[in-house]
Amino acid sequence: MVDCSEFRYAIKEGTMKIDYLPLLTMLILILFSNCSQSIQDLHYGAEKEDTLSSKPNNSRGHLLSDYESKKEIESVKSNQTRDDNFFDLNPWVDNKDVQRWIKYYQGRGKYGLIGALKRGEKYRPMIEAVFLDRNLPVDFYYLALIESSYVSHARSHAGAVGIWQFMQATGKSYGLRVNRYVDERKDPIRATVAAANYIADLHRVFQSWFLTLSAYSSGEGRVLRAIMRKETRDFWKLSERKALPRETRNYIPKLIAAIYVARHLEANELAGWKTEFVPPLQGVKVASGVSLNEIARHAKIPVKNIKQYNPHLSRGVIPPGTSSYQLWLPKTLVNSSLELAMVKLRPASGARSYRVKRGDSLYAIAQRFGTSVRSLKRANKMARNRIFTGQVLKIPASS
């Protein structure tokens, strides 16, 4: 029986907000899995299809704001050890589909896998800490390898973005901001927290790791329809009967094979290899509208480093629309003096200009630039709210 009260609230800059629509299919599945004995019988086979030494608990884990309040993203102190949360591959390595992918990763796909593993090492401590904190298998670190090869700006043909390949709607449901100034799907830290929460929610519903990961790949609605149509919750049977899309049918074997081969590579060929290093990062509050160049000047680090630590900031400024925003900076640089200096920073004085586009309104423009309608009207000597396409407006500095 799944406890409906356990469904996760979306993370939104330290606040909690319910987003009902993305959970609708989950609620349907709960009713589906509990409404009659005949449907409950479909649970057979799922319990033995995938094994994990430690079972997920009902803890919500830390919200992003909890990490920020601790001023760091590091290994989380947990009662479990890392080894207790490994995904058990033994029952599945001899599967013909898994073997096909193992041969691929050991053959022509080997150097692509090695490149991805080297790229992912800089994210590994943070990802494993977040997954451990939610009592999820730390081997799900390799999900990002399958999704994006750990490329923070990766974009699929369908529009999924970031190392966890969030679609915009799903990302927003889990608290990731997406607009012209920021795309938090590209933020490895925020996106990892959102991905862990999403996976935990899916497992709470499907009660099976393989079905959970299938739902992460293709959507919970599609997996639900496959279960109902084929009357089984066994992933391998659903795959054999082609009830799931080809990409999803390959998703689980590909992941198992990648984990299997990666473990061998990391223990042997990758040992001692140089990988890109990212220092432990800490969230620092900065006022809306402040440029990254100004931040770099006060923090005494190159602006390219700030952009590297914050790949989700699209326009070189702290996104408008909020009083402040958490920017990631190296923990070694952050002290009380720097935090105070960051809080006091304000956008450069002077007005900018903006050409009105079709569909714009004064309110939308004010929100976009972190100012108010009253300030816009005052700066442009407007008596009314009426604007027209092609009109050039002066944008006052945010207060």
N, C-alpha and C positions, 0 to 999 in steps of 0.2 A: 504494500500500500504506500503510495507516494504522498508525502505530506505537502499539501498545496501551500501551506504557510512558508515552506522553505524556498519558494521561488525567489530568485535573486532580484533585488532592486538594481536599477541601472546606476552606474557610477557617474556622477556629474560634478566634477570639481569639488568634491568633499560633501555634496548633498546627496540625498537619496530620492529617486523619482521613479514611480512605477510606469512602465511602458507596457500596456496590456496587449497590443496587437501581436507583437512577436511571440508572445506566450500562448496565443490562442490555440495553435496546433498542439502545443504541449498539454494544455488543459483537456483538449479533445482526447488525446492519447490516454490521459489519466482516467477519464470516464470510460474510454474503450477498454482499458486493461482491467477495470474493476466492475463493469456493469453486469457481467454474467459469468457463470462458471465455465461455459463453453469457450468464451473468449479468453478467460484466464488460462485455460489449458494451452493456449498458444505460447505460453511462457516456456514450455518444455524445450530443452536443448540450449537455451540461452545461458543457463547457469554454468554449463560445462564448456561453453565455446571459448571463453577467454579467462585466464587466471591471473590473479595478482595477489601477492602475499599479504598486503595490507588493504583492507576495504575502505572506500571513501566514507568519511564521516559526514555529518550534517552541518558541520561548521561552515559559516559563510567565508571564513578566512578574512584577511585584512583587506580593507578597501584601499584604493590608491592613496587617499588622504592619510591613511594610517602610516603608509610608507613615507609620505612626505613629512609628516609630523615627526618621524624618527630621524629625518634629515639624511636618509641613506637608502640605497638599494643594495643589500648585501645578503649573505646567507641568513636564512631565518632560523632561529633556535626552535627546534622541534623535538618532540618525543621520539619521532621516527628517525631512523638513520637513512642515509641515501640508498644503501643496498636493500633496505626493506621495501623500497618503492620501485624496484625494477619490474618491468613488464616481462612476464615469463614467456619466452619464445619457444621453448622446447617442444610443446605439442604441435607446432605449426611449421617448423623449418623444413619438414619433408613434404609439405604440400606442394603439388606440381606448379601452382601459380607462384608460390613463394620461391621455389627453386628457380623458376624462370627469371625472376627479378634478382635473385642472388647471383646467378651467372652474369646478368647484365652489369651489376655493380662491381663484380670481380673482373669483368672484361672491358668492353668499350665504354662503359659508364663509370669506370673507376676514377679517372682523373677529374671528371666533373664532380663526383662525390667527394673526393679529397679537397677540391677547391671550395666546395660548400662547407665542409667540416671546418676547414681553416677559417673561413669567413664567420662561421657561427660561434667560434670559441669565445669571441669577445662578449657575446650575449649569454653564454651558457650559465655562469654563476647566477645571474639575475633570473633567468627563466627557470632554472631548477629550484631556486629559492621560492619563487612564486608558486610553482606547482607543488612543492613539498608542503608549503603553508596551507594549501587547500587539500592536502592528502591525495593528490593525483600522482600517477606514475611519473617519475622524473624522466623516464624514457620518452615521454611525450614531447620532450625537447626536440626530438627528431621530426615531429609533425611539421615544424617550420622548415625543415630541410625539404620535405615533400612539397609543401605549399609554395615556397619561394626561394629555396636555397639560401635563406637568411639574407636576402636583399631587401633593405628597408623600403626602397622606392619601387619594388616590383608591382606591376599592374597586369592583371590577366585580361584576356579578350572580353570577359564578361564585366570588367570594371572592378574586380576585387583588388585591394591594395594592401601593401605592407607585408611584413614577414609572416603574418598570420592570415593574410588574404581575406580581410573583412570586406563584404559588400557595404555600401554606404548605410543602408537601412539597418542592417544588423549591428554595424559599428555604433551608430547613434543610439540604438537600443541599449547598448552596454556602455554608454557614457562617452564615446569618442566623438569629439567635435570635428566637423568637416565643413569648411567654408573656404573662401578665396584666400584667407590668411593662414589657415592652419588645417592640416589633415592629420589628426592624431592616430590614424591607422598606420602612419609611417613612423610613429614614435614607438620604438621597440619596448619601452617600459610600460607605457599606458596600454598599448595593444596586447602585451603579454598578460597583464592583469585582466583585461576584457576577455581574452581567449580562454584563460583559466576559468573564469566565472561562467562563460558560455558552455565549456566542456562539462563543468560540474553540474550545471543545470540540465544539460542533455542526459548525463548519466543518471541523474535523479529520476528522469522520466523513463528512459529505455532500459536501465538496469543491466546493461551489457556494454562492454567497452567497444566491441566491434560495431554494434548498432549506433553507439554514441558517435564514433568516429565517422561512420557512414553518414550520419545526420549532419555532422560538422562539414563534411565534404559536399553533400548534395542538398541539404536542407531537411529539416525534421518532417515536413509534410510529405516529401517524396518517399522517405523511409517508412513512414506510417502507412501510406497507400500500398507500398510493396508488401508490408506485413499483412495488411487486411486482405489483399488480393490473393496472396500465396498461402495464407494461413500458417505461417511459421515465423518464428523470431530468430532462427538460426541464420547468421550472415552467410555461411557457406552454401546453404540451400538456396537462399535468395539470389546469391551470385550465380550458382549453377543454373537456376531457372531464368536468369537474365531479367530479374525483377528490378534491378537497379541499373543506372547508367553505367556504361563501360568504364568511365573514369572512376566511379565509386567502386566498381567491382575490382579494379586494380589497386585501389587506394590502400586497403588493408594488407594485401600481399606485398605491395611496394614498401610500405612502412616497416613490416616485419623484416623484410630482406635488408632494408637500409640500416636498421638497428643491428641486425646480425653482422653485416659486413663492417659497419662502422666500429663496433666493439673490437673487432680483430684489428682494424687499421689503427685505431687509437692506442691499442696495447702494443703495437709493433711499428708499423711504418710511419705513423704520425708522431711518435714519441720524439720530443726534442725539436720538432719543426717550429719555425718561427710563425707566429700568428699575429694578426693585428690586435693591438692592445687598446682597450678603453678603460680609463680609470673608474673606480667607484664614483657614482654620481649622486648628487644631492639636489633636492628641489629648493629653489630660492624664489621668493615672491618678487616680481617686477611689475611696475605699473603698466597698464595698457598703453600701446602706442609707442613705447620706447624702442629705438632702433638697436639692432644687435651690435652695430659699430660703437654706439655709446656704451653699451654694456661691456664690450671687449676692452674699451679704454679704461673703464673703472676696475675691471677684474684683472687687467694687465695680462691678457692672453689673446692670441690671434683670433680674429672673428671667424676664420675658417674652422677653428676648433669648436667654437660655440655652435656653428652650423652642423658640424659632425655629431655633436652630442644631442642636437635638437633637429633632426632631419625633417620633422613634421612642420616646421615653421617655413611657410612658403614665400613670404614677402620681405624677409629681413627685419621684421618688427614684431614686437609682442602683440598678439592679436587683440583688436579692439572688441568692445562689447561687454567687458567685465572690468572691474576696478583693478584687478591684478591677475597675474598668471604665474604658474610654477614653471620656471626655467631650469633645465638641468645643467649644473656646473660641476667640475671636479670637486670631490669632497675635500681634498687637500687645500683647496683655495678658499673654502668657505669658512668664515668666522663671523663673529657678531658685528664687527665693523663693516665687512663687505655686505652682510645682510641688510644692515641699516642704510648703507649707501644705495643698494639696489632698490629698497623701498622708497627712497627719496627721489630717485630718478624720475624725470618727467619728459614727455615728448618734446622735441625741438620746437621752439616758438616759430611763429610765422604760418601763414595760410598756404594750403595746397589747393589744387583745382581738380575738378572732376566733371567729366562730360556726361550728362544724363543719358541713360539708355532706355530703350522701350521697356515699360513695366516697372521702372523705378518709382519710388515715392520718397518724400522727404524723410519719413520715418526710417525706411530701409537704408537710405544713404547715411543718415545719422548713426544708425546701429553699426553699419559697416566701418565707419571711421571713428567710432568711439566718442561721438559727441551727441548733442541734443538737437531736436528740431528747432527750438528757440534760438540756439547759437547759430545754426545754419541760416535761419531767416534774418538774424541780426547781421551776420557777416555779409549777406547778399542783399540787404535792405529790401526784404520782401514783406509785404503786408499779408499775403495769403499763402496757402500751402501749395498752390498750383505751380507745376513745373512742366516742361515740355522736352521731348526728345531732342538731343543736340545742344541743349542749354549747358553752359559752363558755370559751375558753382564753385565758389571759394569754400574751402573746407578749413574751418578754424582748428587750431591745435586743441587737443583734448584737455579738459580741465583736470 
